[in-house]
Amino acid sequence: MVWHDDRLTISLPAVTVPLALLIGAVLPFVPVVGRVARIAATVAHEVGHCVVVVPFGGRIRRIELHADGSGEAWVQLGRVPGAVRWLVRIVNLFAGYNAPLWAGVLLVTGALTGSRWLPVAVLGVVGVVALLFVRNWFGLLVVVGFDVLALWVALRPSDTTLLVVAAVGAAFVVDGLRSLVQVAGWLATGARVQTDFHIAAAEMRLPATLWFVLFLLVDAVAVWLAREPLLAVWDAVRAGLATLG
């Protein structure tokens, strides 16, 4: 595994990044550490709402992050043109749960393809956007951590930063999938919860379960369209793991 930039080349044994991915994948399920991983994924979730709403004239009143791993973003679509408001509502619905999944994919891709600026861009966008809207002290501390990580990767690339990026990316993907499984369980049991799908159901008068199914279908199409780079990433991981044998 080689990570290139204009000034240096960092070489790692092929197995090390896949091992970092495995470590990141189990982090969301480790006591205490798993809560930290969930909080990090929640930051990406809430930033996803900001990224798709603000360009159309929507407003993010505030973001709050909580120590239990949950978070909230107060979104207003009052300035969004009426002609596209329905579309913005739907994209906003899909953006939250998709943000940690695809941010994680980009981080892992950056680690495996040797692009340190791709992880810097992902972490930087999450950190800077969240910094603009987070309004509680705990959330601010978490966001500062994102900004520090992005600066570390940008200014001091090393074997360690490469492995950390891979682990964080895997943690994002796995926690994003964990959240979707959790939502599926809530919908199946009729639990009284307030997810993005339930909010969409209240606003647009379609069942939350239907919104969830549409979400899965859209993501399935996105995965199919991105199948070549995703398979390339998987092949790199599998090749690294094969060296363990």
NUNUVO-277504 format. One line per field, with one value per residue (C-alpha): residue number from 1; x negated, y, z negated. Coordinates in Angstrom, 3 decimals. Last residue first. Example, Ala and Ser with C-alpha at 12.3 -4.5 7.8 and 13.67 -1.06 7.14 Angstrom:
! NUNUVO-277504
resi: 2,1 $
X: -13.670,-12.300 $
Y: -1.060,-4.500 $
Z: -7.140,-7.800 $
This chain:
! NUNUVO-277504
resi: 245,244,243,242,241,240,239,238,237,236,235,234,233,232,231,230,229,228,227,226,225,224,223,222,221,220,219,218,217,216,215,214,213,212,211,210,209,208,207,206,205,204,203,202,201,200,199,198,197,196,195,194,193,192,191,190,189,188,187,186,185,184,183,182,181,180,179,178,177,176,175,174,173,172,171,170,169,168,167,166,165,164,163,162,161,160,159,158,157,156,155,154,153,152,151,150,149,148,147,146,145,144,143,142,141,140,139,138,137,136,135,134,133,132,131,130,129,128,127,126,125,124,123,122,121,120,119,118,117,116,115,114,113,112,111,110,109,108,107,106,105,104,103,102,101,100,99,98,97,96,95,94,93,92,91,90,89,88,87,86,85,84,83,82,81,80,79,78,77,76,75,74,73,72,71,70,69,68,67,66,65,64,63,62,61,60,59,58,57,56,55,54,53,52,51,50,49,48,47,46,45,44,43,42,41,40,39,38,37,36,35,34,33,32,31,30,29,28,27,26,25,24,23,22,21,20,19,18,17,16,15,14,13,12,11,10,9,8,7,6,5,4,3,2,1 $
X: 3.197,2.798,1.799,5.339,6.605,4.726,6.075,9.615,9.322,7.978,10.716,13.350,12.034,12.089,15.619,16.701,14.974,16.857,20.205,20.803,23.960,25.076,24.428,26.455,29.339,29.362,29.248,32.353,34.134,33.195,34.490,37.705,38.204,37.638,40.068,42.685,42.112,42.582,46.055,46.876,48.500,45.785,44.895,45.784,44.272,41.142,40.697,41.173,38.525,36.086,36.488,38.788,39.536,42.648,41.892,44.153,42.352,41.305,40.599,38.380,36.509,35.931,34.641,32.123,30.980,30.499,28.506,26.233,25.576,24.441,22.390,20.653,19.922,18.719,16.543,14.960,14.103,12.670,10.475,9.160,8.446,6.646,4.507,3.444,2.770,0.510,-1.544,-2.149,-0.658,-1.431,0.204,3.334,4.017,3.397,5.485,8.424,8.050,7.966,11.101,12.941,11.923,13.178,16.536,16.686,15.846,18.513,21.119,20.447,20.658,24.010,24.841,23.405,24.151,20.959,18.666,20.713,19.988,16.266,15.793,17.867,16.359,12.840,13.252,14.416,11.873,8.980,10.032,9.940,6.706,4.771,5.333,3.419,6.080,6.813,6.916,8.851,11.339,11.824,12.530,14.867,16.820,17.093,18.473,20.903,22.284,22.041,24.034,26.679,28.721,29.049,29.138,32.207,34.674,33.006,33.247,36.977,37.594,35.447,37.563,40.802,39.363,38.282,41.046,41.792,38.404,36.558,36.710,39.011,37.215,36.236,34.065,33.384,30.697,30.739,28.240,27.929,24.740,25.594,23.276,25.507,24.965,27.024,27.318,28.896,31.152,30.182,31.725,32.944,32.030,31.318,27.599,28.540,30.630,28.322,25.155,26.957,28.871,25.674,24.011,26.504,25.593,21.839,21.984,24.071,21.321,18.843,21.293,21.750,17.984,17.691,20.483,18.669,15.579,17.681,18.511,17.258,19.951,19.272,15.536,15.925,15.689,12.825,10.688,11.542,10.664,7.337,6.652,7.449,4.976,2.172,2.317,0.671,-2.433,-2.700,-4.581,-4.410,-5.707,-6.725,-6.515,-3.913,-1.697,-1.641,-0.196,-1.492,0.000 $
Y: -16.876,-13.336,-12.193,-12.961,-10.121,-7.610,-9.061,-9.009,-5.334,-4.400,-6.440,-4.684,-1.266,-2.287,-3.620,-0.234,1.549,-0.648,-0.828,2.914,2.763,-0.397,1.187,4.255,2.061,0.142,3.448,4.653,1.370,1.482,5.041,4.126,1.293,3.697,6.224,3.480,2.407,5.991,5.977,8.787,12.003,14.405,16.192,13.502,10.706,12.772,13.219,9.472,8.738,11.207,9.334,10.121,7.020,5.331,1.737,0.161,-3.183,-3.450,0.275,0.246,-2.815,-1.258,1.877,-0.216,-1.981,1.430,2.680,-0.378,0.226,3.772,2.470,0.033,2.632,5.276,2.808,1.640,5.217,5.943,2.820,3.672,7.286,6.099,3.702,6.425,8.850,6.310,5.503,9.212,12.423,15.369,18.501,17.230,14.168,16.139,19.065,16.758,15.077,18.455,19.560,16.380,16.757,20.347,18.892,16.658,19.558,21.709,18.998,18.876,22.639,23.021,25.118,23.250,25.174,26.639,24.042,21.272,22.726,23.027,19.553,17.604,19.488,19.068,15.348,14.707,17.028,15.710,12.129,12.919,14.886,11.844,9.979,6.695,4.472,2.411,5.208,7.551,4.798,4.115,7.782,7.998,4.915,6.343,9.624,7.525,5.664,8.570,10.859,8.363,8.380,12.153,12.776,10.665,12.889,16.073,14.763,14.206,17.642,19.270,17.588,18.823,22.321,22.433,24.532,26.283,27.935,27.182,30.226,28.642,25.282,25.340,22.638,22.056,19.370,16.825,14.358,10.998,9.266,9.118,12.100,14.407,16.465,19.562,21.270,24.694,26.863,25.242,27.324,26.383,28.517,25.736,25.522,25.256,22.089,19.443,20.179,20.951,17.664,15.701,17.659,16.047,12.518,13.271,14.464,11.400,9.175,10.762,10.332,6.670,6.092,7.735,5.516,2.472,3.427,3.250,-0.443,-1.842,-2.338,0.812,-0.055,-3.412,-2.023,0.312,-2.626,-4.542,-1.529,-1.153,-4.806,-4.127,-1.202,-3.309,-6.330,-4.801,-3.789,0.014,2.543,6.314,8.434,12.027,15.607,15.948,13.228,9.463,6.806,3.340,0.000 $
Z: -5.289,-6.528,-3.044,-1.903,-4.107,-1.991,1.236,-0.167,-1.133,2.301,4.013,1.908,2.911,6.579,6.111,4.783,7.678,10.200,8.363,8.187,10.328,8.500,5.109,6.094,7.320,4.033,2.163,3.988,3.237,-0.446,-0.803,0.997,-1.497,-4.401,-2.966,-2.647,-6.241,-7.428,-5.887,-3.408,-4.564,-3.411,-6.662,-9.196,-7.110,-6.469,-10.226,-10.726,-8.097,-9.647,-12.931,-15.846,-17.892,-19.208,-18.250,-15.640,-15.908,-12.255,-11.990,-15.068,-13.835,-10.417,-12.148,-14.105,-10.936,-9.326,-12.302,-12.239,-8.527,-9.290,-12.204,-9.869,-7.211,-9.655,-11.584,-8.325,-7.384,-10.837,-10.618,-7.145,-8.125,-11.272,-9.217,-6.793,-9.647,-11.336,-8.250,-7.843,-6.526,-8.835,-7.415,-5.679,-7.851,-11.043,-9.814,-9.095,-12.512,-14.284,-12.459,-13.388,-17.048,-16.982,-15.974,-19.055,-21.384,-19.746,-20.191,-23.913,-24.162,-22.413,-19.348,-16.388,-13.181,-11.768,-13.377,-11.758,-8.332,-9.109,-10.584,-8.065,-5.135,-6.514,-7.216,-3.658,-2.024,-4.114,-3.343,0.416,0.063,-1.190,2.044,1.878,3.382,0.270,-2.300,-0.036,0.786,-2.925,-3.568,-0.570,-1.698,-5.220,-3.904,-1.862,-4.861,-7.310,-4.960,-3.821,-7.019,-6.932,-3.193,-2.362,-4.206,-2.981,0.586,0.045,-1.449,1.242,3.929,2.365,2.101,5.733,7.293,4.004,3.901,0.608,-1.667,-4.258,-4.286,-7.955,-9.517,-13.224,-13.385,-16.201,-17.602,-19.298,-20.414,-24.128,-24.767,-22.763,-19.622,-18.879,-15.526,-15.114,-12.982,-9.702,-6.950,-3.509,-0.509,1.966,1.116,-2.623,-2.350,-0.850,-2.821,-6.067,-6.205,-5.546,-8.358,-10.747,-9.661,-9.590,-13.203,-14.089,-12.704,-15.111,-17.998,-17.085,-17.072,-20.496,-21.785,-20.461,-22.445,-25.636,-25.112,-21.771,-19.119,-17.062,-17.104,-15.349,-11.808,-12.686,-13.805,-10.659,-8.521,-10.329,-9.559,-5.893,-6.041,-7.536,-5.233,-2.168,-4.113,-4.235,-2.156,-2.566,0.297,-0.180,0.975,3.721,2.299,2.524,0.220,1.061,0.000 $
